[in-house]
Amino acid sequence: MSDRVVPPMQALPDGEAELALVVRLPWEDVARLGQEAGRLAAQMQRPVTLDEAVSHRLRSARVTAAHARPGTTAGEQPGAAPGSGSVASLPRLSGSA
């Protein structure tokens, strides 16, 4: 892990917020994030970190959630087993801890 001290949340000049999180993932999900980072890097023509890949995935899931069919969650593949553990079906964040 990292020894750097980061505030848990900070406001950014562009009006967004940055959250510091620790997430435990199986290696298969880390590999999927790496694939997502590779696709995003090819699209953006520059190197992309896993942090950027996760942010992009969460943002695109939020946009597609408005168009999701009833009974499916944002990013869920049709026919995929619920709770299959894929990065595409990250759990919904809530305001309560």
Disulfide bonds with the S-S distance in Angstrom:
none
